[in-house]
Amino acid sequence: MKRKITCTIGAILLIGVFLNSCKKGTPACSDELTLTTSKVIYVGLNDPRGLKFGPDNNLYVAEGGVGGTHSSDGQCAQVPAAGPYKGSDTGSRISKIDLQGVRTTVADHLPSSMTGPAAGNSISGIADVQFIENRLYAVITGAGCSHGVPDIPNQVIKVNADKTWTKLANISEFLMNNPVVHPDPDDFEPDGTPYSMTSLRGDLYITQPNQQEIDRVSPSTGQIHRVVDISILHSGLGGKWIGPTSMVYHDGSFYFGTLTPFPLVQGAAKVYKLSLDGTYSVYASGFTMITGIAFDNLNRLYVLENTVGAPGPTPGSGDVIRIDASGKRQVITSGLHLPTAMTFGPDGKLYISDWGIGPPGLGQIVQISFKCEVVTGDTQTN
């Protein structure tokens, strides 16, 4: 007897074991075969980066912006490899995309900057967003004097209801006053390059790939505290730069993905498990340029890769890999164009910032839907 049962996200299956494995919020049943479909649900963003669903079930997107034209070369220390940057006080924004696919601006007139031509004219601005209850926070990565924005530091901000924003924590100042043990002299960023932000127990946690650290920010006081200085092991003592990017909290620990040293080495990126006491270890390896990680309701890890099988960031070379508890891997989707972040929605679907690196206006949000198939016996039923 062969039987095939197909279920979609949100479906209610009145068949024993499948009732729990296909419930709302779970992206796929607990079977080896998973089918996915992808579609673009919004286009026209300016270098979309971190994205989160708010308590209103709308999608909030940090946009790197459009860069700028102002140079601070000669005013302060510049970035050796990627500079001199050119910046703008008002080039980026935070957007909200509702359930009907309509975009509105949540916060505007935020700083944005662009690297020099040797670094590909890469744009950065708002790196990520995060909610604590109903309050929206964001982290700026495209500001600071070394990025051509001398009047605005890299920082964590609170977003106000009237679309304005308020500084919470000065990241540029903290990094300059509290350097890591082994900064990278060839690619040092005086103002840092915050990448992702998550929350736990009312605090915000931020990754810093260039400086190789993870920091905690208190929303009540604005104080910044270093959780771990990764440079101690991976830049000094013969180790290699790894660059922590996306980080999530799951099942009692943090997990973060990494970039790889340059020139890019295929398969050199890893996912690390980080305890609250600052100790960390390799959780999964064999990836390339990780820009997003997430867990589903069945405790499976999803890894977003920016560049697979290419010598550098290349459109069409991004993918998502899923790893189950046994270590089995499956490509969930591929052919992504320079993706920079991902998150699960309340509908159990996966949402990805695509064209997160590239010309402003090209950015899009890709939605991945799941369908599972269970096959047993020798008869087939749909």
Buried (B, 14 or more C-beta within 10 A) or exposed (E): EEEBBBBBBEBEBEEEEBEEBBBEBBBBBBBEEBEBEBEEBBBEBBBBBBBBBBEEEBBBBBBBBBBBEBBBEEEBBBBEBBBBBBBBBBBBBBBBBEEEEEBEEBBEBBBBBBBBEEBBBBBBBBBBBBBBEEEBBBBBBBBBBBBBBBEBBBBBBBBEEEBEBEEBBBBBBBBBEBBBBBBBEEBBBBBBBBBBBBBEEEBBBBBBBBBBBBBBBBBEEBEBEBBBBBBBBBBEEEBEBBBBBBBBBBEEBBBBBBBBBEEBEBEBBBBBBBEBEEEBEEBBEBBBBBBBBBBBBBEBBBBBBBBBEBEEBBBEBBBBBBBBEEEEBBEBBBEBBBBBBBBBBEBBBBBBBBBBBBEBEBBBBBBBBBBBBBEEEEEEEE
